[in-house]
Amino acid sequence: MAGETSLSQAAALISRARLLVGVDTGLMHMGIAFAVPTIAIFGSTCPYLDTGRDNTRILYKALDCSPCRRRPTCDGRFDCMQEIGVEEVLGNARELLA
């Protein structure tokens, strides 16, 4: 559905989701606001660590260059995002859906 919905349609979908996996965008923040189990992935932006929700997991790798605030010093590789693997995301998803 990415790119196929208006903001209000996306909000409606998120409010009914069983799980949201997202990066530091407004849509990811909607998941937390709607109390939808959320995996929040942060890389080049500074994460908040306390969401006030037990059903949210923050994934962030604090590298020496993090957060670069979208001005990467890694030649655009975004090592901070590369460090977050599929298995880590899936493991957190399984925990949240259990």
C-alpha positions in Angstrom: 0.0 0.0 0.0 3.1 2.3 0.2 2.5 5.3 -2.0 -1.1 4.2 -2.9 -3.0 5.9 0.0 -3.7 9.4 1.2 -2.4 10.4 4.6 -5.9 9.8 6.2 -6.2 6.4 4.4 -2.8 5.5 5.7 -3.8 6.5 9.2 -6.9 4.4 9.0 -4.9 1.4 7.8 -2.3 1.8 10.6 -5.0 2.1 13.3 -6.2 -1.3 12.3 -2.8 -3.0 11.8 -1.6 -5.9 13.9 2.0 -4.7 13.6 3.8 -1.7 12.1 7.4 -1.8 11.1 8.7 1.6 10.1 11.5 4.1 10.0 11.6 7.6 11.6 8.6 9.0 9.7 5.2 10.3 10.7 3.6 7.0 9.7 5.7 5.1 12.2 4.8 7.7 14.9 1.1 7.1 14.1 1.6 3.4 15.0 2.8 4.4 18.4 0.0 7.0 18.8 -2.6 4.4 17.9 -1.1 1.8 20.3 -0.4 -0.5 17.4 2.5 -2.9 18.1 5.4 -1.0 16.4 9.0 -1.7 15.5 10.6 1.7 15.1 13.9 1.6 13.1 16.2 4.5 13.6 19.5 5.0 11.7 20.7 8.5 10.8 18.2 10.2 13.1 18.3 10.4 16.9 15.9 8.0 18.5 13.8 8.5 21.5 14.1 5.5 23.8 11.0 5.9 25.9 7.8 5.7 23.9 5.5 5.2 26.8 4.3 1.9 25.2 5.2 -1.6 26.2 4.3 -2.7 22.6 7.0 -0.7 20.9 10.5 -1.8 20.1 13.2 0.8 19.2 15.9 -0.6 16.9 19.0 1.6 16.8 22.7 1.0 16.5 24.7 3.7 18.2 27.7 3.8 16.0 30.5 6.3 16.3 29.0 8.3 13.5 25.4 8.1 14.8 23.2 10.0 14.5 24.5 11.8 11.5 21.2 13.5 10.9 21.1 12.4 7.3 24.5 13.8 6.5 26.3 10.4 6.3 30.0 10.1 6.9 29.9 6.5 5.6 29.8 7.5 1.9 26.1 6.9 1.8 26.2 3.3 2.9 24.1 4.1 6.0 26.0 1.6 8.1 23.6 2.3 11.0 20.8 0.8 9.0 22.9 -2.0 7.6 23.6 -3.1 11.2 19.9 -3.8 11.8 19.3 -7.2 10.3 16.2 -9.0 9.1 16.4 -11.6 11.9 16.5 -8.8 14.5 13.4 -7.2 13.1 11.6 -10.6 12.8 12.6 -11.6 16.3 11.1 -8.4 17.6 8.0 -8.9 15.5 7.5 -12.4 16.9 7.8 -11.0 20.5 5.2 -8.3 19.8 2.8 -10.6 18.2 3.0 -13.4 20.8 
